[in-house]
Amino acid sequence: MDLQIIKRNGEPEYAVLSWESYQALLKAAGVREPLAEPAKDLQPSAPAQEHPGLDQLRSLRENKGLALETLARTVGISPSYLGMIETGERLPDLAIRRSLAWELGIAGWREAS
């Protein structure tokens, strides 16, 4: 089972798993009507600038004196994924934005996607 753990203050806060693994867990738990598959055409297309401060993530991190690797591991993501968020190649989901906001002390990233 592919699983990603997102931590806050060193404690596990979220678990991210594949859709197939999620469906298998529902079945094992006895849920009779599994949720429908997510819409395949719903991909985030908004640029990072629409989210308050995401375009400034690198400077916020550097101003706090945090290495990319340190912040990434604290948030529970890979350093390469954090790098892609910083360059605007990826748009983080709400859980990751919350973790980044918590670690950087930023309130503007806590809104829903």
ABEGO torsion letter per residue (X at the ends): XBBBBBBBGGBBABBBBBAAAAAAAAAAAGBABBBBBBBAABBBABBAAABBGAAAAAAAAAAAGBBAAAAAAAAGBBAAAAAAAAAGABBBBAAAAAAAAAAAGBAAAABBX
